[in-house]
Amino acid sequence: MATFVIEGGHKLNGSITPQGAKNEALQVICAVLLTPEKVTISNVPDIIDVNKLIFILGELGVKIEKIASHTYTFQADDIDLKYLESDKFKKDGSSLRGSIMIVGPLLARFGKGYIPRPGGDKIGRRRLDTHFEGFIKLGATFRYNKDENFYGVEADQLVGTYMLLDEASVTGTANIVMAAVLAKGITTIYNAACEPYLQQLCKMLNSMGAKIRGVGSNLLIIEGVTSLKGCALRILPDMVEIGSWIGMAAMTKSSLTIKDVSWPDLGLIPRVFEKLGIKLEKRGDDIFIPAQDSYEIQNFIDGSILTISDAPWPGFTPDLLSIVLVVATQAKGSVLIHQKMFESRLFFVDKLIDMGAKVILCDPHRATVIGMNHESSLKATTMTSPDIRAGISLLIAALSATGKSTIHNIEQIDRGYEDIDGRLKAIGAKITRID
């Protein structure tokens, strides 16, 4: 288990380029299984979760070549389906939640897809029902081995149909779309997720020869084709990492430029930080955050306390609520954070309270933050990272705190953030990794 030691209270300065989007990478890398032809993907983030998925594809028989920094070619022309039923796969697949998205393309192309119950963040229930109900609607037979927690779907031929998803699951939509592109006939998916990363997947599939309409909306119409060809794709910058850098600049009173952010794909993110009083300047495709000694939370028009909550796209992403909560601890004013999607994601606030933050955890989904307006700094402490987003939030808190903080289990942070300590050092942070 590795550890970060952070000496807080130092200002950051300079520019940072966000990594490729983790959530997009997990989807589009799984999509290479849909064709025997070569697929080139660039701007692939070098993080644990993505590297695990690439490893699993390699074990499955995909030919993988790293042709440049953050650029890979994949060719799935000789797949070993026996690996899917091996004990090794049951171990490999269970350590990564994103592995669930290999099921759709395998089912579509080879008529079978298996997966152990996937792991990932311990942030509450994350159902797989949407995925498998979609596959069943397309004509697959579902089976579940309760003793081994092993799922499987099989079908001689998937057939297009209409389906109304019970939730706008991003990974569920991605999985069903990847299955439907090779199904016979037309598939209509209503209440589909429409995040930019899902849009990227659909655009990738269309460039491979798929016929998907309604991209960017919650109604997707997919006309099945018999085969797909290779393509090239560049992954978008990671919007969650961009929000994390905004939070770091605000908490450390720093001036920072975030390069090449793809503004059209940020949605509500800039506006939510502006509601916290943080100044952002759009400079071409960059974000410039000037140094601020104070930032004041806006109330609603009627004077009531601001509430920030998560929602499916184009609502505010749940992955940034933890960061927003930490940033609010040093704002002027108060805010209610409402985490609707996951019932365990706010439990890390006890660490912030230990550091001197004024946070009231109302219930598993809501926390009220009374900002201290930088008049009283957070105090250094020893913490353990419970998940990716809570981990980066605690790191942001430590960067602003007085004294030396220690964060254990930083592998959780490494799952979603590439070389975070090296990149922080480059802009002035005092951070040491101890393995």
C-alpha positions in Angstrom: 0.0 0.0 0.0 1.5 3.4 -1.1 1.2 6.7 0.7 1.3 10.4 -0.1 2.9 12.9 2.3 1.7 16.4 1.5 3.1 19.6 2.9 0.1 22.0 2.6 -0.2 25.7 2.3 1.9 26.1 -0.9 0.5 28.0 -3.9 0.4 26.3 -7.3 1.4 28.1 -10.5 1.6 27.3 -14.2 -0.3 25.2 -16.6 -1.6 21.7 -16.7 -2.9 19.5 -19.5 -5.7 17.1 -18.5 -5.3 13.4 -19.2 -7.6 11.5 -21.5 -11.0 10.7 -20.1 -11.0 7.5 -17.9 -14.7 6.8 -18.4 -14.5 7.2 -22.2 -11.3 5.1 -22.4 -13.0 2.1 -20.7 -15.9 2.2 -23.2 -14.0 2.7 -26.5 -11.3 0.2 -25.6 -14.0 -2.5 -25.1 -15.4 -1.5 -28.5 -12.3 -2.9 -30.3 -13.8 -6.3 -29.7 -16.4 -5.6 -32.3 -14.1 -5.9 -35.3 -11.2 -8.1 -36.5 -9.6 -5.0 -38.1 -7.1 -2.7 -36.4 -8.3 0.1 -34.2 -6.0 3.0 -33.2 -6.9 5.0 -30.0 -4.9 8.0 -28.8 -4.8 10.1 -25.6 -5.3 6.9 -23.6 -4.7 7.8 -19.9 -1.9 5.8 -18.2 -3.9 4.9 -15.1 -4.6 1.6 -13.2 -8.1 1.0 -14.3 -7.4 1.5 -18.0 -4.2 -0.5 -17.8 -6.1 -3.4 -16.2 -8.7 -3.4 -19.0 -5.9 -3.4 -21.6 -4.3 -6.3 -19.8 -7.6 -8.3 -19.8 -8.0 -7.7 -23.6 -4.5 -8.9 -24.1 -5.2 -12.1 -22.1 -8.3 -12.5 -24.3 -6.1 -12.6 -27.4 -6.3 -9.0 -28.6 -3.1 -7.9 -30.3 -2.0 -4.7 -28.6 0.8 -2.4 -29.5 1.8 0.9 -27.9 2.9 2.9 -30.9 3.5 6.2 -29.1 3.0 7.8 -25.7 -0.7 7.3 -24.8 -1.5 5.8 -28.2 -2.3 2.1 -28.8 -3.4 -0.1 -31.7 -5.8 -3.0 -31.0 -6.7 -5.9 -33.2 -9.2 -8.5 -32.1 -8.8 -11.0 -35.0 -7.9 -14.1 -32.9 -10.0 -14.1 -29.7 -9.5 -16.9 -27.1 -13.1 -17.4 -25.8 -11.9 -20.1 -23.4 -10.2 -17.4 -21.3 -13.7 -16.1 -20.4 -14.4 -19.3 -18.4 -11.0 -19.6 -16.8 -10.3 -19.0 -13.1 -7.7 -16.4 -14.2 -10.4 -14.3 -15.9 -12.7 -14.7 -12.9 -9.9 -13.1 -10.8 -8.8 -10.5 -13.4 -12.3 -9.3 -14.3 -13.5 -9.1 -10.7 -11.0 -6.3 -9.9 -12.3 -3.8 -12.4 -15.9 -2.5 -12.8 -15.2 -1.4 -16.4 -14.7 -5.0 -17.4 -18.5 -5.3 -17.6 -18.4 -3.5 -20.9 -16.7 -6.4 -22.7 -19.9 -8.4 -22.5 -21.9 -6.4 -25.1 -19.3 -6.6 -27.9 -18.5 -10.2 -27.2 -22.2 -11.2 -27.2 -22.7 -9.3 -30.4 -19.8 -10.7 -32.3 -19.3 -14.2 -30.8 -22.7 -15.0 -29.4 -21.5 -15.2 -25.8 -20.2 -12.9 -23.0 -19.3 -13.7 -19.5 -18.1 -11.6 -16.5 -17.5 -12.1 -12.8 -19.1 -9.6 -10.5 -17.0 -6.6 -11.2 -15.2 -4.5 -8.5 -14.5 -0.8 -8.4 -15.3 2.0 -6.0 -17.2 1.2 -2.7 -19.6 4.1 -3.1 -22.9 2.3 -2.8 -25.0 0.0 -4.9 -24.2 0.0 -8.6 -26.7 -2.4 -10.3 -26.0 -4.4 -13.4 -29.6 -5.0 -14.1 -29.8 -2.4 -16.9 -27.0 -4.2 -18.8 -28.5 -7.6 -18.6 -32.1 -6.6 -19.1 -31.0 -4.9 -22.3 -29.2 -8.0 -23.5 -32.3 -10.1 -22.7 -34.5 -7.7 -24.7 -32.2 -8.2 -27.7 -32.8 -12.0 -27.4 -30.0 -13.2 -25.2 -30.3 -16.0 -22.6 -29.1 -14.9 -19.2 -27.5 -17.1 -16.5 -26.0 -16.5 -13.1 -23.8 -18.7 -11.0 -24.6 -17.6 -7.5 -21.8 -19.6 -5.9 -19.1 -18.0 -8.1 -20.8 -14.6 -8.7 -20.4 -15.2 -12.4 -22.7 -13.8 -15.0 -23.3 -15.0 -18.6 -25.3 -14.2 -21.7 -25.6 -16.2 -24.9 -27.5 -15.8 -28.2 -27.3 -17.3 -31.7 -28.5 -14.0 -33.2 -29.4 -10.8 -31.4 -32.6 -9.1 -32.8 -33.3 -5.4 -32.6 -36.2 -4.2 -30.4 -37.6 -1.3 -28.5 -36.5 -0.8 -24.9 -37.0 1.8 -22.2 -34.1 1.7 -19.8 -35.0 1.8 -16.1 -32.1 4.1 -15.5 -29.9 6.3 -17.8 -26.9 4.2 -16.9 -23.8 5.3 -18.9 -22.1 1.9 -18.8 -25.4 0.1 -19.3 -26.2 2.2 -22.4 -22.7 1.7 -23.8 -22.9 -2.0 -23.3 -26.3 -2.3 -25.0 -25.3 0.0 -27.9 -22.3 -2.2 -28.6 -24.5 -5.3 -28.6 -27.1 -3.7 -30.8 -24.9 -2.5 -33.6 -24.5 -6.1 -34.8 -28.1 -7.1 -34.1 -30.5 -8.0 -36.8 -33.0 -5.1 -37.4 -33.6 -1.9 -35.6 -33.0 -1.3 -31.9 -34.6 1.8 -30.2 -33.2 2.8 -26.8 -35.2 5.3 -24.8 -33.8 6.9 -21.6 -30.4 6.3 -22.9 -27.4 8.0 -21.3 -26.1 10.9 -23.4 -22.8 11.9 -21.7 -20.1 13.2 -24.1 -18.1 10.0 -23.6 -21.1 7.9 -24.7 -21.4 10.3 -27.7 -17.8 9.6 -28.5 -18.4 5.8 -28.4 -21.4 6.2 -30.8 -19.3 8.4 -33.2 -16.5 5.8 -33.1 -19.0 3.0 -33.9 -20.5 5.1 -36.7 -17.0 5.6 -38.2 -16.6 1.8 -38.1 -19.7 1.4 -40.1 -22.5 1.3 -37.5 -25.7 3.1 -38.1 -26.6 5.0 -34.9 -29.0 8.0 -34.9 -29.9 10.4 -32.1 -26.4 10.7 -30.8 -26.4 13.2 -28.0 -30.0 12.7 -27.1 -31.7 10.2 -24.8 -33.3 8.4 -27.7 -31.0 6.2 -29.8 -32.0 4.4 -32.9 -29.6 1.7 -34.1 -29.9 -0.1 -37.4 -27.9 -3.3 -37.1 -25.1 -4.1 -39.6 -23.4 -7.4 -40.3 -19.8 -6.3 -39.6 -17.7 -3.3 -38.5 -14.3 -2.1 -39.8 -11.3 -0.5 -38.0 -11.0 3.2 -37.2 -8.9 5.8 -35.4 -10.1 7.8 -32.3 -8.7 10.4 -30.0 -10.1 10.3 -26.5 -11.6 13.6 -25.0 -9.9 15.3 -22.0 -11.2 14.1 -18.7 -13.9 16.5 -17.4 -13.6 15.1 -13.8 -9.9 15.8 -13.8 -10.5 19.3 -15.1 -12.9 19.9 -12.3 -10.3 18.6 -9.8 -7.7 21.1 -11.1 -10.2 23.9 -10.7 -10.8 22.8 -7.1 -7.1 22.6 -6.4 -6.5 26.2 -7.7 -9.4 27.6 -5.6 -8.4 25.8 -2.4 -4.7 26.8 -2.6 -5.5 30.4 -3.8 -3.5 29.7 -6.9 -3.4 30.9 -10.5 -3.6 28.0 -12.9 -4.2 27.4 -16.6 -5.9 24.2 -17.7 -5.0 23.5 -21.3 -7.2 22.1 -24.1 -10.3 21.3 -22.0 -12.8 20.9 -24.9 -15.2 23.6 -23.5 -18.3 22.3 -25.4 -18.0 19.0 -23.6 -17.8 20.4 -20.1 -21.6 21.0 -19.7 -22.5 22.6 -16.3 -19.1 22.1 -14.7 -17.8 25.7 -15.2 -21.2 27.2 -14.1 -21.3 25.1 -10.9 -17.8 26.3 -9.8 -18.8 29.9 -10.7 -21.8 29.5 -8.3 -19.2 28.8 -5.6 -17.7 32.1 -6.4 -14.7 30.8 -8.3 -13.6 33.0 -11.3 -13.0 31.2 -14.6 -11.8 32.7 -17.8 -12.3 31.1 -21.2 -9.1 31.6 -23.2 -9.5 29.8 -26.5 -10.0 26.2 -25.4 -8.2 26.7 -22.1 -9.5 27.6 -18.7 -7.6 30.3 -16.7 -8.3 30.4 -12.9 -6.8 33.6 -11.4 -5.6 33.5 -7.8 -8.4 34.4 -5.3 -8.0 35.1 -1.6 -11.8 34.6 -1.2 -14.7 33.2 -3.2 -18.4 33.6 -2.2 -21.2 31.1 -2.7 -24.2 32.5 -4.6 -27.6 31.9 -3.0 -30.6 31.2 -5.1 -32.6 34.2 -6.4 -35.0 34.0 -3.6 -32.2 34.1 -1.0 -32.4 30.4 -0.1 -29.3 28.4 0.4 -27.6 27.0 -2.8 -28.1 23.3 -3.4 -25.7 21.4 -5.7 -26.9 18.0 -6.8 -25.9 15.4 -9.3 -28.0 14.2 -12.2 -27.6 12.2 -15.5 -26.0 14.3 -18.3 -26.6 17.1 -19.1 -26.9 17.5 -15.3 -23.9 17.8 -13.0 -21.7 14.7 -12.9 -21.7 12.8 -9.5 -18.0 12.3 -9.9 -17.3 16.0 -9.0 -19.6 16.4 -6.0 -16.9 15.3 -3.6 -14.5 17.9 -5.0 -17.2 20.6 -4.9 -17.9 19.7 -1.2 -14.2 20.2 -0.3 -13.9 23.4 -2.2 -17.0 24.7 -0.4 -15.3 24.2 3.0 -13.1 27.3 2.3 -15.8 29.4 0.5 -17.7 32.3 2.0 -21.3 31.1 2.7 -23.0 27.8 2.9 -24.2 25.2 0.4 -26.2 21.9 0.6 -24.5 19.0 -1.3 -27.1 16.4 -2.5 -25.6 13.2 -3.7 -28.6 11.4 -5.3 -27.0 8.5 -7.1 -24.7 6.8 -4.5 -25.5 6.4 -0.9 -21.9 5.9 0.4 -20.0 8.6 -1.5 -20.3 11.3 1.2 -18.9 9.2 4.1 -15.4 10.6 3.6 -16.5 13.9 5.2 -15.6 12.7 8.6 -11.9 13.2 7.5 -12.7 16.7 6.6 -14.4 17.3 9.9 -11.2 16.0 11.6 -9.3 18.6 9.6 -11.5 21.4 11.0 -14.1 21.7 8.2 -17.6 22.7 9.2 -19.7 20.0 7.5 -23.0 18.5 8.7 -23.7 15.1 7.3 -27.5 15.2 7.2 -27.9 11.6 5.9 -26.1 9.3 3.5 -27.1 11.5 0.5 -26.9 15.1 1.9 -24.3 17.3 3.6 -24.4 20.9 4.5 -21.1 22.8 4.3 -20.5 26.1 6.2 -17.6 27.7 4.5 -14.7 29.3 6.5 -13.7 31.8 3.8 -10.0 30.9 4.2 -10.1 32.6 7.7 -9.4 29.3 9.4 -7.2 26.8 7.5 -7.8 23.1 7.5 -5.4 21.2 9.7 -3.1 18.4 8.5 -4.0 14.9 9.5 -3.6 11.2 8.5 -6.2 9.8 6.2 -7.0 6.8 4.0 -8.5 7.1 0.5 -11.7 5.1 0.2 -12.3 5.6 -3.5 -11.0 7.6 -6.5 -13.0 10.8 -6.1 -12.9 10.9 -2.3 -9.2 10.3 -2.5 -8.5 13.3 -4.8 -10.8 15.4 -2.6 -8.8 14.5 0.4 -5.6 15.3 -1.5 -7.1 18.8 -2.4 -7.9 19.3 1.2 -4.3 18.3 2.2 -2.8 20.7 -0.3 -4.6 23.6 1.4 -4.1 22.5 5.0 -1.6 23.8 7.5 1.2 21.2 8.2 2.0 17.8 6.8 -0.9 15.4 5.9 -0.6 11.7 5.1 -2.9 9.8 2.8 -2.8 6.0 2.7 -4.2 3.7 0.0 -3.4 6.1 -2.8 -3.7 3.3 -5.3 -7.4 4.4 -5.3 -6.3 7.8 -6.6 -3.9 6.1 -9.1 -6.9 4.3 -10.5 -8.2 7.5 -12.0 -5.4 10.1 -12.0 -2.2 9.7 -14.1 1.1 10.6 -12.3 -0.8 13.0 -10.0 2.1 13.6 -7.7 4.6 14.2 -10.6 2.2 16.7 -12.2 1.5 18.5 -8.9 5.2 18.8 -8.2 5.7 20.4 -11.6 3.4 23.3 -10.6 4.7 23.8 -7.1 3.1 21.3 -4.8 5.1 19.7 -2.0 4.1 16.0 -2.3 6.1 12.8 -1.7 5.1 9.3 -2.7 6.2 6.5 -0.3 5.8 3.0 -1.6 
